[in-house]
Amino acid sequence: MKIDELDKMIDIPNFDDMVDDKSHLKTLPRLSVLQINVGRLCNLKCKHCHVSAGPMRKEIMSKEVLESCLKVFKKHGFDTIDITGGAPEMNPNFEWFLKESSKLADRVIVRTNLVILLSDKYKHLIDVYKENKVNIVCSIPFYTKRNTDNQRGDGVFDKSIEVIKLLNGVGYGIDPELSLDIVYNPNGAFLPPSQDSMQSLYKEKLYSQFGVVFNNLYTITNNPIGRFGDFLHENDLLDEYMAVLFGSFNQNTVENMMCRNQISVAWDGSLYDCDFNQAVDMKIEGSISIFDLENGELKTRKIVTGKHCYGCTAGAGSSCGGATSE
């Protein structure tokens, strides 16, 4: 479903009209996060995936675009490089890019599905992550096998636990310099519970049952786009879910929306305010590319919004770093 179709179908106010302080609909004067989607190829096909990644996707970021990202990061003084996908490890230039990123950035995040790291082709990356002190962020939709496998595929939970044990074995979740963070996504058309309570619950359950540890848990609201949006539409749940998001709109979350402090780069170099906008092809104001920023200025701009933005501002708020107002 295209985003303009979603906006027309849903009988709720436009997002901008609900925001009291219109200055919060603009980016901050200085952005700290360069988020880079290096491709939509993935070894999994998760039900909640907003970019509809999977084994048959062909979109892969070229080395030319990756090189431009490094130049732009250095020129514009970002702090964090946030690498996502698909499974980012499947980009043929991923390891090179990761090492180059670690030379420049105060913090490098890799959003991995964990399972990929059991493959002979990619298992050495665990040591590469450690050597470069990469902040690993992984998705485990729930602390039980049934819920996780239902959302991400048969056998994914057991394999994820196996990889976390390997990561713990090299110091992740234990060494203060090796952060291992988990993402919780609801397994249905509802908002996530309290982030603090879910973190405590996950830590207790995963340690008591499997002996594994991690640093932080982030709760992320499922956005009504991509594969999850298709699920809502096909099961006649879209209106109901959007009503939940709109009815839970929290004015206090708007100031801390992730789109105010980052820019998102797609596989072809196109620029977006966030990864959700990238998924529905709502380019940034001016529609410039990463190459334009190598010599050009990165100015404060109005954020491009749609009704899917209620997903980031419902309840305690939601971003790639979890709740925004809890």
C-alpha positions in Angstrom: 0.0 0.0 0.0 1.3 3.4 -0.9 1.5 6.1 1.8 -0.9 8.5 0.0 -3.4 5.7 -0.1 -3.0 5.1 3.7 -3.5 8.8 4.4 -6.6 8.9 2.3 -8.1 5.8 3.8 -7.7 6.7 7.4 -10.2 9.2 8.8 -8.0 11.0 11.4 -6.4 14.4 11.3 -3.2 15.0 9.5 -0.2 14.6 11.8 1.1 18.2 11.5 -2.3 19.6 12.6 -2.0 17.7 15.9 1.4 19.1 16.8 1.1 22.2 19.1 4.7 23.4 18.8 5.4 23.6 15.0 9.1 24.1 15.6 9.2 20.5 16.5 8.3 19.6 13.0 11.8 20.9 11.9 15.2 19.2 12.3 17.6 20.4 14.9 20.4 22.8 13.8 23.0 20.0 14.1 22.2 16.3 13.4 24.1 13.6 15.3 23.0 10.4 13.6 23.7 9.3 10.0 21.5 6.2 9.6 22.4 4.1 6.5 20.2 1.3 5.1 22.8 -0.7 3.2 20.2 -2.9 1.4 17.0 -4.8 1.8 18.4 -8.2 1.2 17.9 -10.4 4.3 18.0 -14.1 5.2 14.8 -13.7 7.1 11.3 -12.4 6.2 9.9 -11.0 9.5 6.2 -10.2 9.7 6.8 -6.8 11.3 9.5 -5.6 8.9 8.6 -2.1 7.7 11.0 -2.2 4.7 9.7 -5.6 3.6 13.2 -7.1 3.6 13.8 -10.7 2.5 15.9 -13.2 0.6 14.6 -12.1 -2.8 15.3 -8.3 -2.5 17.8 -6.9 -4.9 18.4 -3.5 -3.4 22.1 -3.3 -2.3 24.0 -0.1 -1.5 27.1 0.3 -3.8 30.6 1.0 -2.6 30.3 4.4 -4.3 27.3 5.4 -2.1 29.0 3.9 1.0 32.1 6.0 0.3 29.9 9.1 -0.1 28.3 8.4 3.3 31.8 8.4 4.9 32.7 11.7 3.3 29.4 13.3 4.4 29.7 12.0 7.9 33.1 13.6 8.3 32.2 16.9 6.6 29.0 17.5 8.6 30.2 16.4 12.0 27.8 13.6 12.9 28.6 11.5 16.0 26.9 8.2 15.2 26.8 5.9 12.2 23.7 3.6 12.4 23.9 0.7 9.9 20.7 -1.2 9.1 19.1 -3.3 6.4 17.8 -6.0 5.6 20.6 -7.9 7.1 23.4 -5.4 6.7 26.0 -8.1 6.9 24.8 -9.3 3.4 26.1 -6.2 1.7 29.3 -7.3 0.0 31.2 -4.2 1.2 29.8 -4.4 4.7 33.0 -5.4 6.6 35.1 -2.7 4.8 32.5 -0.1 5.5 32.2 -1.1 9.2 35.9 -0.8 9.7 36.1 2.6 8.0 33.1 3.8 10.0 34.7 2.9 13.2 37.7 5.1 12.4 35.4 8.1 12.1 32.5 7.7 14.4 32.2 8.0 18.2 29.6 5.3 18.0 28.9 2.7 15.3 25.6 0.8 15.6 24.8 -2.4 13.6 21.2 -3.6 13.6 21.6 -7.4 13.1 19.0 -10.2 13.1 21.6 -12.4 15.0 20.8 -15.5 13.0 23.0 -14.4 10.1 26.0 -14.7 12.4 25.7 -18.5 12.6 26.5 -18.7 8.8 30.0 -19.8 8.0 30.3 -16.8 5.7 29.5 -14.3 8.5 30.4 -15.8 11.8 33.8 -14.2 11.9 32.0 -10.8 12.1 31.5 -11.4 15.8 35.2 -10.9 16.3 35.1 -7.9 13.9 32.3 -6.3 16.0 34.4 -6.8 19.1 37.6 -5.4 17.6 35.8 -2.3 16.5 33.6 -1.9 19.6 30.4 -1.9 17.6 27.1 -1.3 19.4 25.0 -4.4 18.4 21.3 -3.9 18.3 19.2 -7.0 17.7 15.5 -7.9 17.4 14.0 -10.5 19.7 10.2 -9.7 19.6 9.6 -11.7 22.8 11.5 -13.8 25.3 9.7 -17.0 24.3 10.3 -19.3 21.3 6.6 -19.4 20.2 6.1 -15.6 20.0 9.5 -14.9 18.4 9.3 -17.7 15.8 5.7 -16.7 14.9 7.0 -13.2 14.1 10.4 -14.0 12.6 10.3 -17.6 11.4 10.7 -21.1 12.6 13.9 -21.7 14.7 14.8 -18.1 14.9 14.5 -17.8 18.7 16.8 -20.8 19.4 19.4 -19.5 16.9 19.2 -16.0 18.4 19.9 -17.3 21.9 22.8 -19.3 20.5 24.3 -16.1 19.0 23.8 -14.1 22.1 25.7 -16.8 24.0 28.6 -16.4 21.5 28.4 -12.6 21.9 28.4 -12.9 25.7 31.4 -15.1 25.3 33.5 -12.4 23.7 32.3 -9.8 26.2 29.1 -8.3 24.7 26.7 -7.3 27.5 29.5 -7.6 30.0 32.4 -5.4 28.9 31.3 -1.7 29.3 32.7 -1.0 25.8 30.7 -3.8 24.1 27.0 -2.9 24.2 24.4 -5.5 23.2 20.9 -4.1 23.0 17.6 -5.9 22.2 14.6 -4.5 20.4 11.0 -5.6 21.4 8.3 -5.3 18.8 4.6 -6.1 19.6 3.4 -9.3 18.1 0.2 -7.7 16.9 -1.8 -4.6 16.5 -1.2 -3.0 19.9 1.3 -0.7 21.6 4.3 -2.0 23.5 4.2 -2.1 27.3 6.5 0.1 29.5 10.1 -0.1 28.3 11.5 -0.2 31.8 9.2 -3.1 32.8 9.9 -5.0 29.6 13.7 -4.6 30.1 13.5 -6.0 33.6 11.3 -8.9 32.5 13.6 -9.7 29.5 16.7 -9.6 31.7 15.2 -11.9 34.3 13.7 -14.4 31.8 16.7 -14.6 29.4 19.2 -15.0 32.2 17.2 -17.5 34.3 16.3 -19.7 31.3 19.3 -19.3 29.1 22.1 -17.7 31.1 22.4 -14.8 28.7 22.8 -11.1 29.4 22.4 -7.8 27.5 22.6 -4.1 28.2 19.4 -2.3 27.1 16.0 -3.2 25.8 14.2 -0.8 23.4 10.5 -1.0 22.8 9.5 0.0 19.2 5.9 0.4 18.1 5.1 -1.4 14.9 4.7 1.2 12.1 1.5 0.7 9.9 3.6 0.4 6.7 5.6 -2.3 4.9 4.9 -5.9 5.7 3.1 -5.1 8.9 0.9 -2.5 7.1 0.0 -5.2 4.6 -0.9 -7.5 7.5 -3.2 -4.9 9.0 -4.9 -4.2 5.6 -5.4 -7.8 4.7 -7.0 -8.6 8.2 -9.2 -5.5 8.3 -7.2 -4.2 11.3 -5.8 -1.0 9.7 -8.6 1.3 10.9 -8.6 -0.2 14.4 -4.8 0.1 14.7 -4.6 3.7 13.4 -7.4 4.6 15.9 -5.2 3.2 18.7 -2.2 5.2 17.5 -4.2 8.4 17.1 -6.0 7.9 20.4 -2.7 7.4 22.1 -1.0 10.5 20.5 1.4 12.0 23.1 2.3 15.6 22.6 5.4 15.2 24.8 7.0 12.7 22.4 7.2 15.1 19.4 10.2 17.0 20.6 12.2 13.8 20.8 11.2 12.2 17.5 14.3 10.6 15.9 13.7 12.4 12.6 14.7 15.7 14.3 18.2 14.5 15.0 19.2 12.2 12.1 19.1 11.7 8.3 18.4 8.4 6.7 20.3 7.2 3.6 18.7 4.6 1.3 20.6 2.0 -0.7 20.6 4.2 -3.8 21.8 7.4 -1.9 18.4 9.0 -1.6 17.8 10.9 1.6 14.9 10.6 4.1 14.0 12.0 7.4 13.8 8.5 8.9 13.8 4.8 8.1 10.0 4.7 8.1 9.8 7.5 5.5 12.4 5.7 3.5 10.2 2.6 3.5 7.3 4.5 1.9 9.6 6.6 -0.3 8.8 10.0 1.3 12.1 11.8 0.5 13.4 14.8 2.5 12.4 18.3 1.6 14.3 19.2 -1.6 14.8 15.5 -2.5 18.6 15.8 -2.6 20.9 12.8 -2.5 23.9 11.9 -0.3 26.2 13.0 -3.1 24.8 16.5 -2.9 26.0 16.7 0.7 29.6 16.0 -0.1 30.1 19.7 -0.9 26.8 21.2 -0.1 25.2 22.3 3.2 23.0 20.3 5.5 20.4 22.9 6.5 17.6 22.8 9.0 14.5 21.6 7.1 10.9 20.8 7.6 10.3 17.1 8.3 8.1 15.3 5.8 5.2 13.7 7.7 2.2 11.4 7.1 -0.3 9.7 9.3 2.1 6.8 9.9 4.0 9.3 12.1 1.5 8.6 14.8 3.4 5.3 15.2 6.3 7.3 16.7 4.3 9.5 18.9 1.8 7.1 20.5 2.0 6.3 24.2 5.6 6.6 25.4 6.8 7.3 21.9 9.0 5.2 19.7 12.3 5.6 17.8 15.2 3.4 16.7 16.4 4.0 20.3 13.2 2.9 21.9 10.7 5.0 23.9 11.1 8.8 23.7 9.1 10.1 26.7 9.2 7.3 29.3 
